[in-house]
Every structure is written in C-alpha cells, then in structure tokens.
Amino acid sequence: MTGDRAHNEFPFHNILILGMGMMGASLAMALRAVPGFNGHIHGVVRSARSVETIAGYGLADEIFQCRVPEEIDRLDVSGYDLIVLGVPPHSIIEMLPRFPEFKGVISDMSSTRREVHQAFAARPDLNFVGSHPMCGSENQGPAHGFADLFHNHLCLLLTDVGERKVHVDSLERVQEFWERLQMRTFRLTVSQHDEILAYLSHGPHVLSSLLALWADAHKLSNVSTHSAPLPITGGGFKGMSRIAGSNPEMWTDIMFTNADNILHALKQFRDMLDEVILDFERRDRADWTNWFRRARQARNHLCGIEEEL
C-alpha cells in the first residue's frame, strides 16, 4: 500500500459509482466490507427498475436515475472525491464531451484503454486515472455481484492520458483504493495494456466464442449431446467455452475499442494454427509430445504456476 494513510483513513470518502451492473454492484459490496471505510456510496443507474433493484440490495446510500450517456450533463457530481465509471467504454467516450465540471478524481473499470484515454485527453480539466480490475464473471447484472470479487486479483493502473502523465498523487490514491479492496496492483502504459490484453484476454474471448460455434455446428455432436442423459461436453470444453457465455454487448464494445491489437493477435494465432495442422499431418508422435510439453510450460509460466519436479 502507499503512504501512511493506508494504515488508517480510507483514500476517498464520498464515492459515486456510475453504472451498477455486476462490477459496480460488487464494488459497492466490497467497499461496505472494507475495515475503516465509513464514507458514503452513491450510485447512478439508467432505469427506475434498476433504482429499485439496487435499493433492495442496500448497495448505496443514495441512488440516482440518469440515462447515461444522454443525460450526463444533468448529473450533479459536486461533493464527491471519487467517481468510478462502471459503464462500457463506448458510453464513457460518448458522455465525456458533456461531462460536468468535477474537481475530484475519476477512475473506471474498462477492459480497453486507448479510445477511453483519448477521450479523456480532450478533457484535461478532468483528473482521470484509468484502472482495469482483472476480475469479473460471465454473469451480468447487480444480482450477480459479490463482495469478494476483487480479492487477490490484479488491478492494472494506467500511467498516461494521451500525451501526458497522470497526476502522481491521484495515481497513488487510486492505487491505494484498489489495494484496500485486497487487490494487487501493477502500473503500465495505455499502449502496453491494450497490446497485452489482446493476447491474454480479448483474443482468448474470441477463440472461446469460436470454439462454442465450431462445436455446435457439428451436427452429430449437437444432436448427440442433447439426446444423452447429460451433455457429452467434458470439463475441457466447458472450461474453454465458459467465457463465451459473457455479455455480448460488452464484448462487442471491447472488440471494437481494441480492434487493431486483437486483429494482429488473431492473425498470428491463425498462422500458428496453420503450422499445427501441417505438423499434425506428418503424424510425428515425438514432436507432438514435445509440443504439448512446451504448451504446458507456457501455460504455467503465463499463469504463475510452479512446474512440478
């Protein structure tokens, strides 16, 4: 944690969570559970139904209905020292030209960075520190939120906004904010973030979705797994296709706000798949044993898993 404040007072006291789906609801729950946090949590949602839902869960001290991004200029943001944006990147980009004057710190939970940070670069009056908590669920909506969502996960903190660096004090306060929620933090630039995530998150989501469509298109597999007493799908298929069950609108937004990096990663994957097919046609068992061994080592290295001796 950063500074002496980490051991006593919380870095922010009056927090507005703009967008309270699964991530925003989980953030409110996590804040309620943090020792030493005695501040206020307010929420912003789009519909009257969402106001009732959030109120029913007791997630916020006060809840406001505001159609974001269309009505963002009507929102009173005075009195807050932190606003966390829990809406998709395209909504952030659309709302920023009309975002009210605000003297506190703004952060977010977006999975892609470049276009969001470009939009904030056009609003140098706003004190923005980008955050990407590396956690989530294929489920959506506040009903699926839970207080432990952030525990022992990584939060990526972005050090730049356009051509300028973020304010150091604000960066440290946002870092402390996430660490008080039991997250580990790591700093990197916007360009580094989007390139890395194309390989370790966004590209894999496309491949998971393609896997589901590929298997479903095979008629015998499709018919048989529905005829069997239980689905024939093994643990491997369920694990690899799990994230294909995520929010389609959210992932479309992610795809098109990191398109260049994802396209490059997928083309590289296609080239490697072509090589795998050619190698498989040669039927060399020794080569394949080595290939699977290298794949296991790569997976363990990327996921921080120690190799068994």
C-alpha positions in Angstrom: 0.0 0.0 0.0 1.1 3.6 -0.5 1.8 6.0 2.3 0.8 6.2 5.9 -2.8 6.7 5.0 -3.1 3.0 4.1 -3.0 2.2 7.8 -5.7 4.5 8.9 -8.1 6.6 6.8 -9.5 5.5 3.5 -8.2 7.4 0.5 -11.7 8.5 -0.6 -14.8 9.3 1.5 -17.7 10.2 -0.9 -17.8 7.8 -3.8 -20.1 7.9 -6.8 -20.4 4.6 -8.8 -21.7 5.5 -12.2 -23.2 2.3 -13.5 -24.1 -0.5 -11.1 -24.2 -3.7 -13.1 -22.3 -6.8 -11.8 -18.9 -4.9 -11.4 -20.4 -1.7 -10.0 -22.6 -3.7 -7.5 -19.6 -5.8 -6.5 -17.6 -2.6 -5.9 -20.3 -1.2 -3.6 -20.4 -4.5 -1.7 -16.6 -4.6 -1.4 -16.5 -1.1 -0.1 -19.1 -1.9 2.6 -16.9 -4.7 3.7 -13.6 -2.7 4.0 -12.4 -2.1 7.6 -12.0 1.7 8.1 -14.3 2.8 5.3 -17.0 5.0 6.8 -17.7 7.2 3.8 -20.8 7.4 1.6 -21.6 5.4 -1.6 -23.9 6.8 -4.1 -24.9 5.0 -7.3 -26.2 6.0 -10.8 -28.3 3.7 -12.9 -30.4 4.1 -16.1 -33.8 2.9 -15.2 -36.4 3.2 -12.3 -36.3 -0.6 -12.2 -32.6 -0.6 -11.5 -33.1 2.0 -8.8 -35.5 -0.4 -7.0 -33.1 -3.3 -7.5 -30.1 -1.5 -6.1 -32.1 -0.1 -3.2 -33.4 -3.6 -2.5 -29.9 -4.9 -2.1 -28.9 -1.9 0.1 -25.8 -1.3 -2.0 -25.8 2.5 -1.9 -26.7 5.3 0.5 -28.5 7.1 -2.4 -29.3 6.1 -5.9 -29.9 8.4 -8.9 -31.6 7.6 -12.2 -29.8 9.1 -15.1 -29.7 7.9 -18.7 -26.0 7.7 -19.5 -24.6 9.0 -21.7 -27.6 11.0 -23.0 -28.3 12.9 -19.8 -24.9 13.0 -18.1 -24.8 16.8 -18.2 -27.8 16.9 -15.8 -26.0 14.9 -13.1 -24.8 16.8 -10.0 -21.3 15.5 -9.2 -20.4 18.1 -6.7 -19.4 16.8 -3.2 -17.7 13.6 -4.4 -14.0 13.0 -4.2 -14.0 9.9 -6.4 -16.2 8.8 -9.3 -15.8 5.3 -10.6 -17.2 4.7 -14.1 -18.8 1.3 -14.3 -20.2 1.7 -17.8 -18.9 0.3 -21.2 -16.1 2.2 -23.0 -18.4 3.5 -25.7 -20.6 5.1 -23.1 -17.6 6.7 -21.4 -16.5 8.1 -24.8 -19.9 9.4 -25.6 -20.5 11.1 -22.3 -17.2 12.9 -21.8 -17.8 15.9 -24.1 -20.9 16.7 -21.9 -19.5 15.5 -18.5 -20.0 18.1 -15.8 -17.1 20.1 -14.2 -15.6 17.9 -11.5 -12.6 18.6 -9.2 -12.2 15.2 -7.7 -10.6 12.0 -9.1 -12.3 9.9 -11.8 -11.4 6.3 -12.4 -13.0 3.4 -14.3 -13.0 -0.4 -14.8 -12.7 -0.6 -18.6 -11.1 -3.6 -20.3 -9.8 -1.5 -23.2 -7.9 1.8 -22.8 -6.8 3.7 -25.9 -10.1 5.2 -27.0 -11.2 5.9 -23.4 -7.9 7.7 -22.7 -8.1 9.6 -26.0 -11.5 10.9 -24.9 -10.1 12.0 -21.5 -7.2 13.7 -23.2 -9.7 16.0 -24.8 -10.9 16.9 -21.3 -7.7 18.0 -19.5 -9.8 19.7 -16.8 -10.8 16.2 -15.5 -8.4 14.4 -13.2 -8.5 10.8 -14.6 -6.6 7.7 -13.5 -7.5 4.7 -15.6 -8.0 1.3 -13.8 -8.6 -2.2 -15.1 -9.6 -4.7 -12.3 -8.7 -8.1 -13.8 -11.7 -9.9 -12.5 -15.3 -10.4 -13.5 -17.9 -13.0 -14.4 -19.7 -14.3 -17.4 -22.9 -13.4 -15.5 -24.3 -9.8 -15.6 -26.4 -7.5 -13.5 -26.3 -6.5 -9.8 -27.9 -9.8 -8.7 -24.6 -11.5 -9.6 -22.4 -9.0 -7.7 -20.4 -10.2 -4.7 -18.0 -8.5 -2.2 -15.1 -10.8 -2.7 -14.9 -10.3 -6.5 -11.7 -8.2 -6.2 -9.9 -10.2 -3.6 -6.4 -11.4 -4.6 -6.9 -10.3 -8.2 -4.8 -7.9 -10.2 -5.7 -4.3 -11.0 -3.9 -2.6 -13.9 -3.3 1.1 -13.4 -2.6 3.3 -16.4 0.1 5.9 -16.1 -0.8 8.1 -19.1 -3.7 10.1 -20.6 -2.9 11.0 -24.2 0.4 12.7 -24.3 0.6 13.5 -20.6 1.3 11.5 -17.4 -1.4 11.2 -14.8 -1.1 13.2 -11.5 1.2 11.1 -9.2 -0.8 11.9 -6.1 -4.0 10.8 -7.8 -2.4 7.7 -9.1 -1.2 6.7 -5.6 -4.6 7.4 -4.1 -6.4 5.2 -6.7 -3.7 2.5 -6.3 -4.4 2.6 -2.5 -8.1 2.4 -3.2 -7.8 -0.9 -5.0 -5.3 -2.3 -2.6 -7.7 -1.6 0.3 -10.1 -3.9 -1.6 -7.4 -6.6 -1.4 -6.3 -6.3 -5.0 -2.7 -6.4 -6.2 -1.7 -3.5 -8.5 0.6 -3.1 -11.5 1.3 0.1 -13.5 1.7 0.2 -17.2 1.0 2.5 -20.2 -2.1 2.5 -22.3 -0.4 1.0 -25.4 1.2 -1.7 -23.3 -2.1 -2.6 -21.8 -4.1 -2.9 -25.0 -1.4 -5.0 -26.7 -1.0 -7.4 -23.8 -4.8 -7.8 -23.2 -5.3 -8.7 -26.9 -3.3 -11.9 -26.2 -4.3 -12.6 -22.6 -8.0 -11.6 -22.5 -9.6 -10.2 -25.7 -8.2 -12.6 -28.2 -9.0 -15.6 -26.0 -12.6 -14.5 -25.7 -13.0 -14.6 -29.5 -11.4 -18.0 -29.5 -13.7 -19.2 -26.7 -16.7 -18.0 -28.7 -15.5 -19.6 -31.9 -15.0 -22.9 -30.1 -18.6 -22.9 -29.0 -19.8 -22.1 -32.5 -17.5 -24.6 -34.1 -18.6 -27.5 -31.9 -22.3 -26.5 -32.1 -22.1 -26.5 -36.0 -21.0 -30.2 -35.9 -24.4 -31.9 -36.4 -23.6 -35.3 -34.7 -22.1 -33.5 -31.7 -25.0 -31.2 -31.5 -27.7 -33.8 -31.8 -26.0 -36.4 -29.5 -25.2 -34.1 -26.6 -28.9 -33.1 -26.5 -30.1 -36.7 -26.7 -27.8 -38.0 -23.9 -28.9 -38.1 -20.3 -26.3 -35.4 -19.6 -24.4 -33.2 -22.0 -21.4 -35.0 -23.5 -19.3 -31.9 -23.1 -16.3 -32.7 -21.0 -14.6 -30.4 -18.5 -12.1 -29.2 -21.1 -14.9 -27.9 -23.4 -16.8 -26.3 -20.5 -13.7 -24.6 -19.2 -12.5 -23.4 -22.6 -16.0 -22.2 -23.7 -17.1 -20.6 -20.3 -16.4 -17.0 -21.3 -18.4 -17.4 -24.5 -21.4 -17.0 -22.1 -20.4 -13.4 -21.3 -22.4 -10.3 -22.1 -22.4 -10.0 -26.0 -22.9 -6.2 -26.0 -20.0 -5.7 -23.6 -17.6 -7.8 -25.6 -18.6 -6.2 -28.9 -17.6 -2.9 -27.3 -14.3 -4.4 -26.2 -13.6 -5.8 -29.6 -14.1 -2.6 -31.5 -12.2 -0.4 -29.0 -9.1 -2.6 -29.3 -9.6 -3.8 -32.9 -6.1 -3.3 -34.2 -4.4 -5.2 -31.5 -7.0 -8.0 -31.5 -6.8 -8.4 -35.3 -3.0 -8.7 -35.1 -3.2 -11.3 -32.3 -5.8 -13.4 -34.2 -3.8 -13.3 -37.4 -0.8 -14.6 -35.5 -3.0 -17.3 -34.0 -4.2 -18.3 -37.5 -0.6 -18.6 -38.7 0.3 -20.8 -35.7 -2.9 -22.9 -36.2 -1.9 -23.5 -39.9 1.5 -24.7 -38.7 -0.1 -27.1 -36.2 -2.3 -28.6 -38.9 0.7 -29.2 -41.2 2.6 -30.7 -38.3 -0.3 -33.0 -37.4 -0.5 -34.3 -41.0 3.1 -35.6 -40.6 2.0 -37.8 -37.6 5.2 -37.5 -35.7 4.4 -38.6 -32.1 7.7 -37.4 -30.6 7.2 -33.9 -32.0 3.7 -33.8 -30.5 4.9 -34.9 -27.1 7.4 -32.0 -27.1 4.7 -29.6 -28.4 2.3 -30.5 -25.6 5.1 -30.2 -23.0 6.1 -26.8 -24.3 2.4 -25.7 -24.2 2.1 -26.9 -20.6 5.2 -25.0 -19.7 3.9 -21.8 -21.4 0.6 -22.0 -19.7 2.2 -22.5 -16.3 4.6 -19.6 -16.9 1.8 -17.2 -18.1 -0.5 -18.2 -15.2 2.2 -18.1 -12.5 2.0 -21.8 -11.7 5.1 -23.6 -10.5 6.3 -26.5 -12.5 6.1 -29.9 -10.8 9.5 -31.6 -10.5 
